[in-house]
Structure formats: structure tokens, C-alpha cells
Amino acid sequence: MELFTPICENRDFRRAYARGKSFVTPIVVVYVLKNRCHCLRIGITTSKKIGNAVQRNRSRRVIREAARFLAPKIKDGYDLVLVARAKTPFVKSTEVTKALEQQLEKAGIFK
């Protein structure tokens, strides 16, 4: 059972960057934007600044696991874009979960 649907389209990422509210930590940046489909959608991005392909893939895996863990606690009707930072490949998913939880609490989108 999928808890959230992935954001795949470039226009959806761009909309979140342009209109969304951003919350920043040294581990991850979270863009939050209300959507019309009344479902939770999450997109994950990692740039080449993160490192080589192995580090970028690890960053995505760690962030995806943290998002999967927190998804049941998040209100529906939001787009979240999670952007990896330089520290992300070197931390455990529990630390990413904590950072993500703090940012989502600030955003006020917990159930």
C-alpha cells in the first residue's frame, strides 16, 4: 500500500519551488505547497553538488525511508519536495527523520 504518490513531473517541482514555503536544515530542505488533488505527493531531488552517483542514490534512499516513516502522520492535500544537502549521504535515516519531523512540525502539516 502506497502512503504517498511520487511527484515525477518537472512542472510540479517548479511549482513547489516557486510558490511553496521552504524549511531548511543542514540535512534536508523541505518545500511545502497545498495541492488540489487531496492526496499527499512527495518528490525527492539530489543535485550533482551532493557527490557521485553512489552518494546521490544513498541520499535519495535515506530521504525516501524517512518520508515513508512519516507519511501516515502528514495531512493529505500537500505537495512536498525534499531536497538533499551536502550532509545527507553521511547521516543515518533516523537523523533525516528527526530533521524532517522538525521541519514538517514548523510547517504545521502534521495530523
N, C-alpha and C positions, 0 to 999 in steps of 0.2 A: 504494500500500500504506500503510495507516494504521499508525503505530507505537504509537499510544495511542488509547483511546476517550475521548470527552469526557464530563465529568460535567455532566448537564443538570438533574437533579432537586434541588429545594431541600433535601430531607431529607438528601441525600448531602453537600451543602455544610455543612449544620448539624451533621452527624455529625463531619465533619472539624474544624470549629471547636471543638466540644465535647470530643471525645476525642483529636484529633490533637495532635502535638507541633509547636510553631511555631518557625520560624527567621526572624529579622528582619534585613534590611539597609535602608539608606535608599532602595533602588530597588524591592525586592520583598519581600513576606512569603510564606513557604512553610509550609503546613500539611501534615504527612505523617501518614498513617494506613494501617495494614495493612488489606487487604480480603480477602474470601473468594473472589473470582472469579479469582484468579491471573492477572490482567492489569493493565497499567498504565492508570490512569484519571487524566486531568488536567482540572481546572476552572479557569477564569480569571475573576476578578471585578475590576471597577473601580467605585468609588463616585463620586458626584457631587462629592466633595471634590477629585477629580483635575482637574476643569476641565470645559470644554464637550464636546459630543459628539465633536468632531474629536479632541481630546486623549485622551478615553477610548478611542476606536476605535484611535488610534495606540498607546496603551498596550497594548491587547489584542493588536494585530498584532505588536508588538515582543516581548511575552512569549510569544506562540504560536510565533514563529520560534525563539526561544531554546529553548523546550520541544521543538520538533521536532528541533532540532540535537542536544539532549542525550538524547532518548528512547532511542536504541539502547544507551546506557551505563547506563541505570537498570534496576534489578531489577524483575521483574514482581511483581504482588501488592500494589501500593500505590496509594492514592488521594493525589493531590497537588492542593491548592488553592493557586493562585498569585494573590496579591492585589497589585494595582498600588498604588504610593505616589505622593506628590506629584511626585517627581523623574522618574518613569518616562517620561512623554511627551517629556522633553527629552534622553534619553540614547539612544545607538545600541544596536542589538540585541547587538552584541559585548560591551558593558558589562553588559547584562542577563544574557547568557550566563555571563560570569565570576561575577557575583554569585550566580546560580542554582547554578552549579557548586560554589562555596564552600559554599553552604547545604546542598546535597544531599550533599556530602562530609562535612559535620558530622553530617548525619542518618544517614550510613552506609548509603545505599541504592544506591551505585554497584556495578556488577558487578565 
